[in-house]
Amino acid sequence: MTTNKLHPVFSPADLATLVRAVRISLGMTQSEAAAFCGVSAPFLCGLEAGKSTAQLGLVMKVCNDLGIRLLAELPDPGLDITQAPRRKPRSGAKS
């Protein structure tokens, strides 16, 4: 039986290490993984280099596609996030 390991992510470099390790464990080159995830090879290269300005939506897509689950540990376990108001989209923004 395989157990999932939790790894703390405190920086882009931490996430970069995880993405690279998972990609390599899947036997994929950066180009293959980029094509599999639907991102450019330079984007994946930057992500694996710990680029702090990588687009969050694409970072999450790569993680999801490679099977990396991102979880958030809240400072207050009793916090009811369903009570937080949703932000209204800006005028002209895509929803």
C-alpha positions in Angstrom: 0.0 0.0 0.0 1.3 3.4 -1.0 1.0 6.3 1.4 1.0 9.9 0.3 3.6 12.1 1.9 2.9 15.7 2.8 5.6 18.2 2.0 5.5 21.8 3.3 5.7 24.4 0.7 6.9 27.8 1.9 8.4 29.2 -1.2 8.4 28.9 -5.0 11.6 26.9 -4.7 9.9 24.3 -2.5 7.1 23.8 -5.0 9.7 23.7 -7.8 11.5 20.8 -6.1 8.2 18.9 -5.8 7.2 19.5 -9.4 10.6 18.4 -10.7 10.7 15.3 -8.5 7.2 14.2 -9.6 8.0 14.9 -13.3 11.2 12.8 -13.1 9.4 10.0 -11.2 6.9 9.9 -14.0 9.7 9.4 -16.5 8.9 12.6 -18.4 11.3 15.2 -19.9 10.4 18.8 -19.3 9.1 19.0 -22.9 7.0 15.9 -22.5 5.5 17.1 -19.2 4.8 20.6 -20.6 2.9 19.1 -23.6 1.1 16.7 -21.2 0.0 19.6 -19.0 -0.8 22.0 -21.9 1.8 24.6 -21.0 5.0 25.8 -22.8 8.3 24.2 -22.1 9.8 27.6 -21.0 6.9 28.0 -18.5 7.6 24.6 -17.0 11.3 25.3 -16.9 10.7 28.5 -15.1 8.4 26.8 -12.6 11.0 24.1 -11.9 13.6 26.9 -11.4 11.4 28.4 -8.7 10.3 31.5 -10.7 8.3 33.5 -8.2 6.2 35.3 -10.9 4.8 32.2 -12.5 1.1 32.5 -13.3 -0.9 30.9 -10.4 -3.6 29.4 -12.6 -1.0 27.6 -14.7 1.0 26.5 -11.7 -2.1 24.9 -10.3 -2.9 23.3 -13.7 0.6 21.7 -13.8 0.3 20.5 -10.2 -3.2 19.0 -10.9 -2.1 17.4 -14.1 1.0 15.8 -12.5 -1.1 14.5 -9.6 0.2 17.0 -7.0 -2.6 18.0 -4.6 -2.3 21.4 -3.0 -3.8 21.8 0.4 -4.0 24.8 2.7 -3.7 24.6 6.5 -5.7 27.4 8.0 -4.5 29.2 11.1 -7.9 28.7 12.8 -9.3 25.2 12.5 -12.8 26.5 13.4 -12.8 29.1 10.6 -15.9 28.7 8.4 -14.7 29.7 4.9 -18.2 29.4 3.6 -19.0 32.7 5.4 -16.3 34.7 3.5 -17.9 36.9 0.9 -16.9 36.2 -2.7 -15.2 39.0 -4.6 -17.1 40.5 -7.4 -15.3 40.3 -10.8 -13.9 43.5 -12.0 -15.7 45.2 -14.9 -14.4 43.6 -18.2 -12.8 40.7 -16.4 -13.4 37.1 -17.5 -15.3 34.9 -15.0 
